[in-house]
């Protein structure tokens, strides 16, 4: 198995900066969730929401051309903007507090910079999965079940009700995708660690020059992308069952489950990449 040589841990100053980034990122992520709940409340108000269908001009810049979008679309995208900001804080914060980085050795295949992380404990991993599932239930399943029984949001006027269901589908679906990603990640990690604990000879004979598995499982984590997309489709499929048609629900669910199944099957083959489970590479 390909093992990089490390130049040392992150400095204490970097770790402190990482904790600050994690704290601020968590606050922004909480604000994103709160903004979804605020939008639920706003769309439920007994007021005229007709202006949401009006178009507004978005000025060009940064290679973007001038265009028009509905005001409702801008409102629905506001939590996504906060989530993007949160990710820009949480990812480097996590790296600075739990990782270390070094230049790749001359004999190593792949990127010029290699990073290694402390493996997240199984209990903490399961806790994050539970949080993601709870968000899916709260943001998507609960509104659909309530509406199906004649309660909110079925009692809201049509335009606002459509916005509520879109909001539920987008962010509830993302929560389901996150749960699937975390689940596949846990399966991959437990499989690899079990092989390491058993001193499985395949880990020592794995060839890092197996370009497909190194590209698929290690460099680009394609199994994680498949799990995220598949989980999002599975999670959002209940919306199709409630507000669209049963056939559309069946197609969406089938595609999502197929992608998750492929992700699970291939994540078990990570050992073929010839790399450590808690490492990544980049280019400088």
N, C-alpha and C positions, 0 to 999 in steps of 0.2 A: 504494500500500500504506500502511496506517495505521501511522505511526511515532510512538510517544509521546515526549514530552520528559522526559529523566531529570534528577533533582535531584542525582545524585551516587552514588558507589559506597558500599558498606557501610563502616563504620569499621573500623579495625584491631582494635578490641576486639570488634566483632561477628564478624569473621572468626575471631578466636581462639576465641570462644565456639562458633562453628560447628564448628571442628576438634575441640573437646572433645565436642560432641554427636555428631559422626560417629564418634569413637573409642569412646565409650561405647555408641552404637547398634550398632557393629560387634561389640563384645564381647557385647552382649545377643543379637544375631542368631546369633552363633556358639554361644551358650548354648542357643538354641532348637534349632539343628541337633544339638548334643550331647545335648539332652534326648530327641530322637527316637531317637538311637542307644542311649541308656540304656534307653528303653522297649522297643526291640527286644530288648535283652539281658534285661530284666526278664521280658518275656513268654516268653522262651525258657528261663527257669529251670525245673527239674523240681520245681515246687511247685504247690500248689492255688491256682488263680486264680479260684476260684468266687465269692469275695467281690466281684469286679468287677461282678457282675450285681445286687448289692444296691442298693437305693435310698437316697439320702441327701437330706435336706431342705435346700433353698436358701432362706435367709431373704429376705423382700422388702425393698425399699428402692430409692430413686432411680427411682420409677415402676414397679418390677418387683414382681410379686406373688409370694407364697411358692409354691414348686413343689418337685417331687421329680425328681431325675435319678439315673441310675446312677453308681456310683463309677467304673466303667470309662469313662464319657463324660467325667467330670471329668479323669481321667488323660490321655485322648486329646487333650483340649483344652488341656492345659498348654503344649505348644509354641506353640500359636496365641496364647496370652496373652503369651508372651515375644516373639513376632513383632510383636504389636500394640504392645508397649512399644518395641521396636526401631524400628518405623516412626515412632512419635511423636518419636524422637530423630533418626533419619536424615534425614527430610524437611526439618525446619527447619535441621538442620546443613548439608545440601546447599545450601539456599537462602542461608544466611549466608556460606558460603565461595565460592559460584559465582554469586551473583545480586546484583541491585540492585533497588530499589523506589522508586516515586514516585507522587504523586497524579496521576490522569488529567487531561489538559487539558480545558478546557470544551467543545471542539469534538469530543471523542472519543466515539464510540459505545461504550457498555458499562459495565464496572465502574468504581468510583471509585478503585481502586488498581491499578496496573499493575506487573508484575514482569518482569525480563529476566534470562536466564541465559547463561553462556558455554556454547557448544555442546560436548558431549562428543565427543572424537575417535573416529573410526571404529574404530581398533584397540581402544581401551578399551571401546567399545560391543560389539564382537565378543567381547571377553574376558568381559564379563558374560553374554552369550548362552551362551557355552561353559560357564560356571560353572553357569548355570541348567539347561542340558541335562545336565551331569554329575550334578547333584543329582537330576534326574528318573530318570536311569539307575540311580544308586546307591540311591535310596530306593524305587523302584518296579520297574524292569525286572530288576535283579539278584535281589531276593527272589522275584519271580515265576518267573524262569528257574531259580533254585535249587530252588524248591518243585516245579516241573514235572518236574524230574529226580529227585525223591524226597528231596532234601536239605532243609536248613532253608528255610522254616518248616513243611514238610510233616511233619517229624518231631515237631513240637510238639503238645501236646494241643489238642483242637478249639477250646475257648473262647479260649485264648491265641492260637491260630493266626488266628482271626477278628479278634482285636484287632490282630495284626501286619498283616494285609491291610488293615484299615481305616486303620491308621496310614500304611501305604504309599500307599493310594489318596488320602488327604487331602493329605499333604505332598508326595508325588511329583506328584500332580495340580497342586498349587499351583506347584511348580517348573516344570512344563510350561507353565502359564498365564503365569508370569513370562517364560519364554523366548519365548513367542509375543508378549507385549506388547513386549518389547525388540526382537524382530525387526520387528514392524510399525512401531515407533518409528524404527528404523534406516532402513527403506524410505522412510518419510515424510520423514525428515531429508535423506537423500541426494537424493531427488527435488526437494525444495525448494531445497537448496543448488546442485544442478545447474542449476536454472532461474535462480537468482540469478547464478551464474557465467556463464551464457550470456546474461545480460541479457534474459531472456525478457520480452517486452512485456506478457504477461498478468499479471505481478506488479505492474506499474505501473497497469494498468487494472482490477485486481481491486477490486470494490466492497465495502467493509466493511459496507455496508447489506444485503448478501445474508444475511438473517437466518438462514435455515436452515443454511448452511454455517458461519456464525459461531457459531451455537448448537451445531451438531453437532461440528465439527472443532476449534474454538478454545476455546469456553467449557467444554464438558463432555467433550471428548476421547472421544466415543462410540466411535470406532474402537478406541481403546485398551481400553475396557471389553469390546467385542465380542471383541477378540483374546485378552484374558485369560480370559474365560469359554470361548471356543472352544478355546483351547490347553489349558485345564484338562480339558475334556471329551475332547479328543484324547489327552492324556497319560494320563488315568485309564481310557480305553477298554480298554487292555490288561488292566486288572484285571478288567473285565467278561468279556473273552475267557477269562481263566484260571479265574475262580471263579464266574461266573454262566452265561450262555448266549451262543453266537455271535450270535443275532439281536439281543440287547441290545447287544453289542459293535458290531454294524453300525450300529444306530440312533444310539448315542452318538458313534461316529466320524463319521458323516455330518453330524449336527447341528454337531459341533465344527468340522469342516472347512468347513462352510457359513458359520459365523460368522467364522472366520479369513479366508475368501475375501472376505466383505463388508468386513471391516476393512481388508484390503489394498487392495481396489478404492477404498474411500472415502478412505483416508489419502492416496492420490495426488492427491486433490482439495483438499488443505489450502489450497493457494494461493488458492482461491476465497473464503476467509474474509477476505482482505485484511489479514492480520496477519503479524508476524514469527514464524519457526518457534520461536525460543527465548524466547517470552514467554507470559505468562498474566495473567489479571485477577481481581480480587476486589472485595469491597464492604466498606467500613468504616463 
